[in-house]
Amino acid sequence: MVSSGTPTPKSRLLSWWDSLTPLSRALAIALAAPLTVLNAWAFASIFSYFQSLVVVLIVASLFAFLLNYPVSWLQKRGTPRTQAAIVVFLVALLGILVLAVTLLPLAIAQAQQLVARLPEWFDSGQRQLVMLDQRLTDMGLPVSLDGLIVQINDRLKSQLQTIAGRALNLTLDLAVFTVAKLIDVLLTVISTFYLLQHGDEVWENIVGWLPNRIQEPFSVTLRSSFQNYFLGQIISSTCMAVGLTSFFWFLKVPFGLLFGLTIGLMAIVPFGGSVGIAIVTFLVGLRDIGTAAQVLAVALVVQQIVENGIAPRVLGSVTGLNPFWVFVSILMGARVGGLLGVVVAVPTAVMVREALDAIRSTRKAIDMPSADAAQDANYHGSRLDAHPETQIPPDELLEMSKKTESVS
């Protein structure tokens, strides 16, 4: 194979890295690790100081990302972007207000009733365990549930009541608007509307600081990572919430609206739907094991239909990450940014993976021409060695050079 083009020069950073010995590379990584940790700590400190402003901007950007789909759809049909943005924004705002006025009060009321009934449900669960333990003893099986009954009565009961009370207080705290929260909500609404109209201009100004060769790939990667991921998760969580709430209502599951909405909201985060199903099944099982079995069966069927039937048909696979790395990214997001960090952890991990793949492909493209040149040199050298008759003797070369000089 003959290389037709000139080898692409390596960057200074890659050339410097390739010139290092393995020991020098290990020392460089060891020196860079503390600096990375220090930068992460500084970033977390800055984020905590400007947390309110950062949360407003991130939430507004996410809403603008999602609403950009219907705006673009209206634009393709001849509607000016300003008018399309106003229409989509008003429809979305009206839908959120309707949900907040209708479903939110009912869910809060059911949450208050659930917290009040938890002691009664725990007593019912304890009685069911006692009956099950008696049946196992009558059957002669060497199984004793006394320890589990004691744990439920002593520890689990108080801990779950505390968790439920804190969750209810958090819900009430989010529902009750203070002046600071009202300002944050207004800033989020205004920022979303502005980004929906002028988001392209703002994004071009931000990306303009990057090198020209990575501006377009970075924009495409970020859009596909965040926009498609959140669209897929919102579609999945909405389908799960609607489907489970309907089935729970049909099965007359107590607090069906609260349980269905809870599982749907938790499904926005990967693995959240499964955790929500487990929690709801456990709570219902305290009251009635038979109803809990029905809840578990229906929830698993709906989850499989949504995750393996509806979501792939809408957007396909939008992450491409190994489940282990998805779990690790969620843990890191929770540690750095709390609830918001959990929400944006997976698309951020996807973007990082795409960036690393791009760097790897670029390095391979740089290394390939030099490898081809070396292969060509080895090929021609081996050919001359194999056919020495094709080589010109030194005396003939000297005589040819003299003739060339005399002619000139």
ABEGO torsion letter per residue (X at the ends): XBBABBBBBBBAAAAAAAABBAAAAAAAAAAAAAAAAAAAAAAAAAAAAAAAAAAAAAAAAAAAAAAAAAAAAAAAAGBBAAAAAAAAAAAAAAAAAAAAAAAAAAAAAAAAAAAAAAAAAAAAAAAAAAAAAAAAAAAGBBBBAAAAAAAAAAAAAAAAAAAAAAAAAAAAAAABBBAAAAAAAAAAAAAAAAAAAAAAAAAAAAAAABBAAAAAAAAAAAAAAAAAAAAAAAAAAAAAAAAAAAAAAAAGBBGAAAAAAAAAAAAABBGAAAAAAAAAAAAAAAABAAAAAAAAAAAAAAAAAAAAAAAAAAAEBAAGBBAAAAAAAAAAAAAAAEAAAAAAAAAAAAAAAAAAAAAAAAAAAAAAAAAAAAAAAAAAAAAAAABAAABBBAAAAAAAAAAAAAAX
